[in-house]
């Protein structure tokens, strides 16, 4: 199986057009209630500014992520689904906070919320924070037929045609070398699609390195992969890229 890699940075820092020359995946975070959010017309314009292969993931707002029934949850879900439609987003992500524990009440609430997000041609992903054991979260995600977001440097992903994960800059880790990225490709293995967010300051260099390794195959073994390569850029432009979570016209 040929794996299509979709790689993004932690946030958008220049224009979307410039970002799309370097990466081909972007998480769009819905803000807290009362905070300014991109209009649907802006999101539709974003979709037109990027190549057809560029993918978005809409991260639902914090009220919905808390899984508590009420107006806030309903508003956040409505906003996220409308934004996903405007962006033609391939993924929708819910990041639950630490207070969402493995207790049965939270499992049932998560099932209800993710069921409301489910729609044709859109993947629903879940990223738990807090006390969840990876195996437990993986089993629940499988039961709910959603993707579990993991760090492939630390946790084994679930089987399936699609992977969604992020490379986190934790502790003393500030960047990922070729050996680490080879392990990432081997861990992900053969898939239809692999969505990877790189959270380091050197995300652009690691994006290029990960693409190369995915194309060539890691020396230590693992699946060969094909990536969707954005347009090339000059070395000067590459060095100047910074990423930020707002639109600059």
Beta strands, then each sheet from edge to edge (+ up, - down):
strand 1: 3-9
strand 2: 25-29
strand 3: 55-59
strand 4: 91-96
strand 5: 123-128
strand 6: 147-148
strand 7: 162-167
strand 8: 193-198
strand 9: 225-227
sheet 1: 7+ 8+ 1+ 9+
sheet 2: 2+ 3+ 4+ 5+ 6+
end
